[in-house]
Structures are given as C-alpha cells and as structure tokens.
C-alpha cells in the first residue's frame, strides 16, 4: 500500500512490520516506531502499542496527525498483531528481546536450527531447544513458558479489542495478566469496579454480549456505584440519600427493590461505598468522595486550630500602618475582614461586585509582607488567576499550577504538592472560591502545611462549581469559620449600573431597564430570531462603530443555554458568519457539523493535562475547560491547528477537535471565573431550569464595563423572581457542625 500524502484526517488502516522501536513506555504501552508498510513505505506510528517488538507484523488503524517537533505521524487507535512468519522477521523478533531469556546470539542459533518452525518448536517441543549448545533443558522450558505468557498477552489483547482501546486493554492485562479474559467472562463488572476509565455502561454492554444475567449481584452493585458517580459528574452531588439511591438503582436496572437493597449491603460490607447519617437521613458516598469530604472537613478544623495567634493590639497596629501606607481608610466591614484574616487559620470573605474584596486582599498582602510571611495567590482558572494578578500586582497561579500538576503519557494527572510535600507558603489566598469542587479542595488542603492560614474569597451567590460539591456555601453555612460578607457598595462603584443592578438582581428586585446613558442597557426584542440578529448587529456594527473597531475583541456573548435561537449552538454560527466570514485568504477545516476558520474565537471544553503549550519564555502542559483562544493557523496537509490562548501557543492535531468549540457565544456556566469588558446576554425562551436568579446574576457580574440585555422583559423578571437554587447533596456543612458539637 502506498501512503497518500494528502489525507483529510479520516480513519484508515494498513499493514506492515515494525522496523525499529524508537521509544516505548513499559508502564502504559505508549510507543513510537518506525514502521514499514506492506507497500514499501517507511512511516512513523505512535500510540498505545503494548508489548511490541521489532519484526512483528501489525495491522494498524487510526489517522494521520502532525507533531510540532517530529512532523507527520500515524496515530494508532487500534491494532491487530500477528507473529512473524518468515525467517528474517522471526530472527529480528526474537533478537529484540520480546521473549525473556532469548538474546540476539541465542536467537540466531534457534532460527538457524529451526527456521520458520521456530515458534512451533518453542511452544510445543521446548525440549528440542536443549539440542542447541548453550541452552539447557531448564532454560528451554523457561523460554517456552515465557513464549506462552506472551501468547496469553496476545490473546488477551485480541479478546478485549472488540470492547476497548489498546490503552485500556494494557491496564486490564497489567492488573490480571493472562487470567483477565476468564475473569471478565465470569464477571464483566469487575472491569468498571477496578479499572480506571471503564464505566458501567461499557461493562454493561460487554456483559450483554456475553449473555450475563441482568439480575446478577455484580451488575446491580456496579450499577449502584455508577449512579453515585454519574450524579457527581452530572448533577454535582457528593452523595445521595440511601432511599433515593436504592430506588434509582432498581428503576435504572429494572430489578426489584429488594435486590437493590441487598446490593447496597454488600457494597457497604466490601467498603466500596460509605455512608453518614445527618438529621436522621442516611447519605451514601463512593469511597473516594467520602474520603475527600471527610479529609476537607478534618483538615480545615486542624488549620483553624493550629494557626499561630496574633495579639489584638498587634492586629490593630498592623491595620493602622497599612491604612497610612496605602492612604486608604478602610470601611468597618473591610477592617473586620482584615482583622479576621489575621486572627484565623481559616477565613472566608464573600460579597458581590463593588464591595471592596480586592482592597482587603491588597491590605493583607501588605501586612503579611511586613510580617515576613510567604503568601501564595491562587484561583481555579487561568483567567481568574490573571485577573487576580492584575488587581494585586502580585503573581497568582491556577490551583493546578500551584500544586505543581504533572502527568505521564496516558495516565491521570497528579499533584506533586501534597501531604508528603507541603507548599512552602504560610498564607494561601484563593479567589473565585465558589468554583472549587470537593475533589480540588481536597487536593489543595493536602498541600497546605499545618499552621498556615487559608483565606477563601468568592461570591457565594454565584453558580456553584461544575464538579461535585458546594464547598464555599457549605463553609459559610456551617458557621464554623470566620466569615465576613461585604455588603456595602462603595461610592465609586455606586455610579455603575452593572454593580447596582447585579445587587438588585441578587436581592430579587428587577434591574432598572430604562436607563440609556450608563453601563447597563436593555434592548427589547420579542422574537427569538430577532434577538439573535440584534446581537449579531451589536457585535459587528453598532458597538464597533460607537466605541472603536477593536471593541469587537472585547465583547463576549453569554447565554443561559446551548439550545434555541439564543443558545450558543445557533449564535456561534451566526456570529462566525458575521465576525469571521469565509475568505479565500483564511484556511478552514470542517469537523463534524462545525467549520473552524483561521481567526475564529474558540474554547477548550474539557481539561486536557497532556496538551503542551509554549510562550516566548517558557513551556508547560495543560489546557483547561473554559480556556478561550484564537485560531492562528490551520494546516490541512499536516492535520493540525495552531491556537493562541493569551500568550500560550498550542498545537492541536485534528483528532482533538471534539474538545474545541466556537466561543463567540458561551454558556453562563463556562463563563465562571472570567470577566469581559462587554457582555451581551440574550433574554429568550430557554429551559425553565436555567431561568434562575443566580444564573442571571452570575452572567451580569462577568462584565467589567458594559452589560447589554437583548430580548423580552418578561424573561428578565422571570429569572429575577425565580430564586430556585440547584440543590446539591453534600455532607460537608453537617460534618463541620458536628465538630462544634463534639
């Protein structure tokens, strides 16, 4: 087969032999190989290729990608392996060390003696090997056993390739070796229970093909665990009430309630789920979620208790000196917040826009500096960290970067800073704390040394974290830690309708929609189609004409939903056509239903810890959910896209485009932690669950200089009046209340 140099990124397959293994990671099977196709081409293949050796014949399936350092490569997504058949290939295979106990010299002797029958002799007549000088009978039997073990690996790979990719199959084989196939046939659900990356649905589909009894205990137990983890991922619940869990499991799997109850008891007995009782109700957790939540509660209490105390007079003197140094007279609540932060191991500062949270942070930084205390500033997202740096003139890092996140190819990211390697800083100040979920809070707290201070800053009235938990609200609700809520709008902020209207929305009062000469505007439109067209006109014509051509880059459309005329799916198509239309000078590439074009504004939609980025000064890994960038280059021939995220430049091969979406319009949830100079919000008919007060409040508070609502006034009123909070099952507040009772 000849390789076509102008592929369009589609899937393809071809066969050939491994000429040279350039790189191979024994832990996860990732490999880079020089590969000779049956048609005579020499290409580079990369991917999860476990237990391979030079001389082996493979049929590989995947697609062509572009590596910024090494050029064009074939990314293998699946493969079939066949043992070499001719003498030369057999010799190269054995000489490569694929079979333990056979080196290059021994391989030559064996192949010279048995030729193309070599493998048959090794497997079925190992005693014949002992005829060769230098090979004892014992060694011959060891070679045969090792060859059969290799054959067992191949059969394992062949069995599981119908259900999973190579990387997952490597994990399975490493876990159980040649017994994996028998174990999976006996109980497919053991895979989702013990192998990371295999969910219940995949195991259930495999079980159905293997005709496993749908009423089996193993299925019900795994289904119950799936229900817990699914509700964490999709609905933010850390735990579920026992009755709801058992009933939900029975309904989902179509099994009797009694069977679900028995499965619950078995999971508890095995330690695979845990429970706590709060207010007479039993709440059930996955073991991981239980451990994370209990650790967060325990560590916060420890930090609060162990913090070195500062005398009242010293605190007042520190504050007075900072007032004199900064020429700022702190308001009573601001002064209280500074005092509480200096006097507490754990302190929470909350409040809406314009209430002076940043002023408090600047004051604390000045005081801690004079106390010779090392301070770390952090935020959950890159944009939030950048805003924090700009507001304080001190470096702020993402929590992931602060914890020195690292990864190895094909494995989960890990934090290098933890309970075995504490952070050096004496004070940790975290902004946008409403975005921190339980798992991230656990990781952060593990890295904070006893005796250090933790100051959490956030707006508790915004939307909760995307991940499971409601950490900031729970910490406020438990009334266990020093908490100051700033609620006075400062004089300079009172002039802004963004500030005053956001507070009105939060108080359940409809914002003033009549003012035409401030920073908060309402443009009435009745039909959803007209709302979308008006937004496009604002972005392309009206705002740039009034405020300058560069205004277009300062506008962010934020909408409640993906669906409908005013949703992101429709608005991104319209806005792309208006702001970045097709042009012969701009290259583009269609991926599924979306067309990406040079100059497009795009967003990463899931965390990718493996993506490498570069700046003029440094490089690193990780592009995260919500990061917004611009498409700088599309190279169809080499199958890659170059995207700039602020100062970071990232190369995406086309296989990663499922994780990229247009970002002319984004959802309110994706906007959390960010601010934009101008925000446009469509007020249109969308699902009732999204027509809530805190969602509108979150959207409005994303704006720095201007907010424009476009649509129907009745929808504004409906959202303001609907104070429905997204209920989340968590036990953190209850655990912390118990500490005070004990």
N, C-alpha and C positions, 0 to 999 in steps of 0.2 A: 504494500500500500504506500503510495506517495502522499506526503503531507502537504496539504494546501495552505499556503501562507496567508490567505485572506479569509479566514474563518470569521463568522459573525457572532461567536460566543455561544453557539448552540452545543448541545451534548453530542459526543461522538465516541466511538470505540475503535481500537485497533490492537493488534497483537505484536509481540516481539520478545526479545530476550534482554535481560539486564546485563549490560556490558561492564558497568562499574558502579559500585555503591559509593557515592561521593560523601554522603552523610547519613547516619542512621541513629536515632534516639532509641535506646533499648527500652526506656521506660514507657513511652507512649506509641512507639512504632513509626513515628514521623521519619520520612526518608527523602533524600534527593538522589536520583540515579540517572546515569547515562544509559539510554535505552535504544537498542537497535530494533527498528520495526521490521516486520517480515518483508516490507517493500524495499528495505535498504537504507532508510533514513535514520540518522542518529539524532535523537531528541533528548531533552531533559524532562523527566517526570518527577513530580513532587506530590506528597500527600501521606496519608497513613497507610504504610506498606509494611505491616509487621512480619517479622521472621522471613525476610527475603535474603537471597544470596545471589551472587554473580553466576550467570549461566542459566538461571531459571527462566522459563518461558511464561509470560503473563499475557492475558487479555485485559486491557485497562479501559475504563470508561470514565469520562469526565469532560473537561473543557479547557481550552487554551486561555492562559492568563498572562499578565505582564508583571514581572517583578522589577521594581525600580532599580535594583542593583544588578540583577542577573539576566534581565531580558525576558524573552518569551519562554514559557514553560507550560507543560501539560499538567493540570491539577487533577489528580486521580480521585474520583469519588467512590469507585468500587473496582474490584479486580477479581479475576479468576487465575489460579495458579496451576500450572502443570509441571510435573517433573521433567527435567531434560531427557531427551531421547537419544541424541547422537553422542558419540564418544567424547568429542571436544567439549560439548556443553556439560556432560556428566563430570568430566575432569575439572572443569572450571568451578562447577557447583561444589564438589567435594573439597577442592583445594581452597575454597573461600572460607572454610571453617563452619559451614552450615550444619554439619554433623559433628557433635562433640566427640573428640578422640581421633578425628581424621584431619591431619595436616596436609600440606602440599606434597611432601615426599611419600607419605602413605597413600595419598590419593592416586599418585602416578602408578604405584605398584599395583593397587587394586584394579584400576582401569586397564592397565596393560594385561592383567591376568584374565579379567572377565568381560572387558569391553562393554557392549550395550546391555549385557545381562547383569551388570554390576548391582543395580538396585534389587533385582530379584534375588540375587545371591545374599545380599546383606539382610534382606527381610526374612527369607525362607530357609537359607542354608548358611547361617553365620559361621558354622564350623569350617566351611571351606576357606574362609578368610585366614584361618590359622595355618594354612599351607604356605602362606606368603612369609618369607623371612622377616622377622621383626614384629610379627603380630602373634601374640599368644592366644590361646583359646579364651582366656578370661577377657582379654582386650577385644577379641572378635565378638564375644557375646555383649560386651558393653557397647560396641559400635552398633550392633543390631538393635539393642534396646533404645539407644539414642535416636536411631533412624525411625523406629516405630513411634517414639514420642513425637518426632517431627511430623510423622504421618497423622498422628492424632490431632496435632495442631491444625494440619491442613483440612482434616475432616470437620473440625470444629468451625474453622473459617467458612467452609463450604456450606455447612448447615445453617449458620446464623446469617449468612449474606442475604438470604431471602427476606430477612426481617430487619436487619440493622446494617449500618455502615461499618467500614473497617475499624474506625477508632473505637466504636462501642464494642465491637467483637474482641478487640485487643483487651479491653477491660474485663470482659467475660472470661476470656482464656486465662488471663493473669490471676483471676480470682479462683477458678476451679480447675484449670488445666484440661486434660482430656476427659474429665468427668462432666464437663459443662453441658454437653449435649444430653446426657442421661438425666442430669438434674433439671434441665429446662423442660424436657419432655414430661418428667414426673410432676413438676410444679413450675409453670412458666412465670408465676407471680413472684418467684424468688428473685427474678431479674429486676423488677421495679423496686423491690424491697432493699436490694443490696448493691445494685449497680447504678451509679450516678449517671443521669442522662437518659435513663429508660423510664418513661412514665407509665402509669397504669393503663392508659389507652393502648399503647403499643404492646404491652404484655398481654392485655385482654384480647387484642386482635390475634396475636400469636396463639393464645390458648384456644380461641375459637377454631383456628385452622388445625390445631392438634386435637380437637374434639374433647377438650377438658370440660368436666361437668360444671355448668354455670352456677350451680348451687354449692360448689366446693368451699370449704372454710378458707382456704388460701385466697380464693378470689374475693370473698367478702371482706376479709381482713385487709387485703391490698386496696380494695375499693374504698374502704373507710379511711385509710391513710391518704388516699388520693383526694377524697372530699375535703379533708383538712387542709392539705397543701394547695388544692385548687382555690379554696376560699381565701387563703392567704394571698395568693398571687393575683386573683381577680377582684376580690372584694375587700382586701385589707384586713381581714380578721386574723388575729394571732391565735385564737382558739374558737371553739364552738360549744354552745350548751349541749350537754350529753344527749338530751331528748331530741334536739334538732338533728344532731349527728346521726343517731341511730335511725330515726325516721327517714332522713335524707338518703342514707345508705340503702335502706330497704327499697325505697322508691327508685333510686338510680339503677340498682342491680336487679330489680323485680324479684326480691326474695322476701320471705316472711320476717316480721319484726323480731321474732324470737331468734332467728338465725343471725340477724344483725347484732342483737344483744349479746349473743354468745361470742361473736367475733370481737366485740368490744372487750369482753372479759379476757379473752385470750391475748389481745394486744396489750392490755394493761399488765397481765401476768408476765408477758415477754419483755416488758419495758419499752415497747415500740411506740406507745403513746403514754402520756402522763395526764394527770388531772389535778385540779384545785377546786375547792369549794368556796364560793364567795356569796354571801347573802342567801345561803341555803340552796344555791344553784351549783351544780357540778359542771365545770368547764373543762373541755378536753383539748389537749395540745399534741402536736407532734413532739417527739422527744427534743428535737433541735429548737423548736420555738419555745418550749418550756424552759430549757436550759438558758436560752438567750434572755428571756424575760426575767427569770429569777436572778440571773447574773446582773442585769441592768439595775434591778431594784437593790440588790445587796451592795453593789459597788458604789452606787450613788450615796447610800447611807454611810458607807465607810469613808468616802471622800468628804462628806459633810461633817463627820465626827472628827476626822483626823486633821482637818485644816488648822494650821497654827493661828492662834487668836491674836488680834491686834487691839490694843487698848483704845477705848472710846476717844480719849483726848488725842491720841496719835492720829486716829482716823480723821477727826475734825481738823487737825492741823494740816494733814495731807490735802484735804479738800480745799481749805482756805488758800494754801500755797498754789494749788492748781488753778483756782479762780484768779489769783493775782497774776500768775504766769500767762494765762490764756486771755485775760481781760474779759472773761465771761462770768456773768452772775447766774449760777445755776438755780433753776426753779426748785421749789420744795421737793417735788417728786423725783426730779433728777438727782438732787442731793441725797435723797433717801436711797435711790438706786445705787449710787456710788458707794454710800456707806454700807449697804447690804452686801455688795460685791466684795468689799474689803473685809467684811466680818464673817463671810460664809464660805464653806467649802463648795457648795452648790448654790448657784443663784440664777434666777430666771428673770429676764427683762422682756416685757411684752408691751405692745401698743401699736396703734395704727400709724399711718403716714403723718409727718409733720409734728410728731410729739417729742422729738429730740433724742431718739435712741442713739444716733451716731454721735451726738455731743457727749453722751455718757461714756461711750466707748473711747472716744479721744481722751477724755479726762482720766479714765482708768489706765490707758496706755502711758500717759504722762506720769501718773502716780507710781505705777508698777516699775517704770524705768528708774525712778529715783529710789525705789526700794531694792534695786538691783535684782529684780525678779524677771526671769526669762518668760516671754509671752509668745504663744502661738495663736495666730488668727486663722480661722478655717470656715468653710461653707460647703454645703453639699454639692454645688455645681460650679463649673468653671466661671460662668457669667456672674454668679453671686460672689465668688471669691474675688473676681476682678473689680466688681463694684465696691467691695469692702476695702480692697487695696487703695482704690482711688479716693474713697471717703476718709480714710485714716492716714494715708501717706505711709503705710507700712505694708510689707508683703503679707498677703493672705493666700492660703493654699486650699485646694479642694481637700476634703477629708481623706479621700483616697491617696492623694499625693502626700499629705501629712503623715499618713500611716505607712508610707513607702510601699505601695502596692507593687507586687511583681507577679509574673506568671511564667510558666514554661509551656512550650508549644503543646496545644491540645489539652491543657489542664486548666483547672479553675484558678482564678487569681487568688493570691494570698497576700496578707499584710505582714510586712517584716517587723512592724512595731506591734507588740502585743505584751502580754503579762511577763514574757521572758526577756523583753527588750523594750522597756518603757521609753516614752518620749522624755526628752531632757527638760522640757519647759515646766515652769512652776504654775503657769496660768494658761488655760485653754479657753479661748473665747470663740464661740461658734455662732455665726449669723444664719438667718433663714432656717432656724431650728425646727420649724413646722414641717420641713421636708424630710426630716430624719426618721427613718423607719426603725423598727426594733432591732433588726439584724445589724444595721450600720451603727446604731447607738451602742450595741454590744461590742462591736469591733473597736469603736473609738474608746470606750471606757476601759477595755482590756489594756489599752496602751498608755493610760494615764496613771502616773505613779501615785501611791498613797501620800497624802499631804499636799497634793496640788489642788488648785482651785479650778472649777469648771463654771463658766458663765455662758448660759444659753440665751440667745437673743432671737426673737421671732414674733410674728403676728399670729396669735392663736386663733384669730377669726378667719384666716385664710383656709384654703382647702388643705386637708391632711396629706400626709406622704403618699406617694404612689405605692410603695411597698407596705407590707403588713405592719400595723401598729398605729398608734395615735400618741406618740411619745410626748410631745410638748404639751398637749392638752391634758394628758394623764398626769404629768408632773405638776401642772398648775392645779388640777382638780384634787389631788391628794392632800394639798395644803401642808406638805411635809417640809418643803424647802422655801427659802426666802424668795418671794416673788413680788416684783413691782410692776404694776401696769400703768404706763404713761398714758394719760387721757386728756391732757391739755394741749390744744393746738397752738403753736407759737405764732406770734404776731405776723412774722414774715410769711408763714405758711397759711395764715387765715385768708390771704389775698387770693389763694389758689382754690378754684372750684373743684379741682381734682381732689384736693385734700378735704375740703368741707363736704363735698358730695359723697366721697367714699365713707366718711364718718356717718353721714346721714343714712346711707345705704345700710351700713352696719347696725345702725340704731332702728332700722325698719321704717325709715322715712324716705319717701320718693325724692330723688335728687331734683334740683331746680333745672328744668329742661328749657327754660325760656331765655336764658342769658345768651347773648350773641357776641360779647366782646371780652371773653375771658379764655380760660384754657379747657373748658368743658362744654361741648356742643352736642345738640341733638338735631338730627335731620330726619323729619318724619317721612316715611315711605310705607305704603300699605301692602303692596305685593312683594312676595319674597324675591321674585325675579328683579324687580326694580331696586330692591335693597342691594343685591349683588352688583348690578350695573352701576349704581351710585358709588359703591365702594371702589369699583374699578376706576371710575372717573376721578374720584378723590385722589387715588394713588398716582394715576398717570397725568392728570391735567390740573385739577384745581389747587391741590396743595403745593406741587412744584411751582406753579405759576405765581402763587402768592408768597411763598417762603423761600424760593430758590430751587434750582434744578437738583441739587444734592439732597433735597428733602426726601426724595423717593427712597433713599437708602436708610432713612431714619424711621420709616413707617413700618409698623407691624400690625397686621390684621389678626385679632384674637377672637375666636368664636367658640360657643359652647360645645359644638358637636362636629363630627366629621360629615354627617349626612345632611341632606336637604340643600336648597338653593343657597343658604347662607352658611353651609358647612365647609370644612376645609377641602373636601374632595372636589366640589364644584368651584369654589373660589380660587383654588390654586390653578385650575385650568384656565379660568377667565383672566386671572391676574398675570399668569405667564404669557398669555397671548397679548396682553396689553403692555406689560412692562419689559418683556424679553421675547418679542416675536421671532418667528423663523427668519433666518437671514443666511444668505449664501456664505457670508464671512464667519458664521458661527456653526461649528460642528455639533451634531446632536446624535443621540442614540435612544432608540425605543426599547424600553424594558417592560415587559408585560403590557399594562394599559397606560403606562406613563412615558412621556418623551422628555428626556433630560437634554438640556441645551447649555452650551457654554454661556456663562453669565447668570445661570439660574441660582436662586437662593434655595438652599436645601438644608434638611435637618437629619441628624442621626437619630434613629427611633429605638435603638436598644443599646445597652452597654456592650462595647467590644474592647476587651482588655488587651487584645493582641495587635490592634492596628498601630503601626509605627508612625509617628509624626516627627517633623523636623522644623526647627526655626533657624534663624541665622546664627543663633548662639548655642543651641543645644538640641537634643533629640530625646524622645521618650515614647511610651506606649500608652494607649487608651484614649478612645473617643467615646463619649458617653451620651446616653439617652437625653435628647433635648439640645445638644450642641448644634449651633446653626453656622453654616458656612456658605461659600460661593464656589460654583463650578468654574475652575480656571482653564481646564483643558480636557477634551475628550479625544482619546486616541482609539479609533475603531480597529485599526490594524493590529495594535498591540494589546487591545482589550483592557484598557484602564481609563480611569477618570481621576483627574487631579483636583482636589477640593481644598480650599483655604478656610480654616477655622480661626478667625482673627489672625494671629501671627503663626499659626501652626499649619504646615502643608502636609497633606495626607494623600497617598496613592491608593485608590480603590480599584481592585480588579472587578470586572463586570459581575463576577459571581457574588459580590457583596451588595449589589444594588437593591436587594429586598429590604435592606436595613436603612435605606435612604428614601426620604420623601421630600416633596417640594415644601417650602416654608414661607411662601408669600403669605399664607394664612395658616395659623396653628391653633390647636385647641387650648383652652384655658389651662388644662392640666399640664400641657407641655410648656407653658409659659412660666410656670412656678420657678421662683428663684431668679428671674430675669427682670430687667427694666428696659424700656424702649422710649426714645424721645416722643414718638407719636403713636398712639394706639387707636385703632378703629375697631369697634365692636358691633356686629350685626345683631339687631333685636328682631328675631324671626321665630317662626314656629318650629320648635325642636322638641325632643323627648322631654316629658314632664320632669323626669328625674334630674335633668340638667338645668331646669328653670329654677334655680335656687339663689338665695341671697348671698351666701358666701362665695358662690361661683362668680356672680356679678362683681362682688366686692374684690375678689382676687384679680379679675380682669382689669378693673378700673385702676387698682393700685400698681399695675405693671407700668403705668405711664409716668414719664418724668415731666413732660412739658405740655402735652395735649391729649385729650380724650375726645373721640367723636363717636357717638352712638347713632346708628343708622337703622331705622325701622319703625316699629309700631310702639307707641307709648304704653299701650296696654301690656305689652310683654315686659317693659321695664317695671311697671307696677307689680305684675305677677311675680317677677323674680324678687323684688324687694319684700313683698308680703310673704313669700314662701321661705320660712326660716327652717326648713327641713334640713337636718344635718345627716350626713351619711354615717349611719350607726356602724360602729366597729366593735367587735368583741375583743377586748383585751383585759388582762388582769393586772396591769402594771400599777394603776392607781390603788386598787384594792391591796396589793402586796405592800405598797408603801404606807398605807393607812395602818396595816397590821403592825408595822414596826413601831408606830407611836403607841399602839395598844398593848404591846408586849412589855 
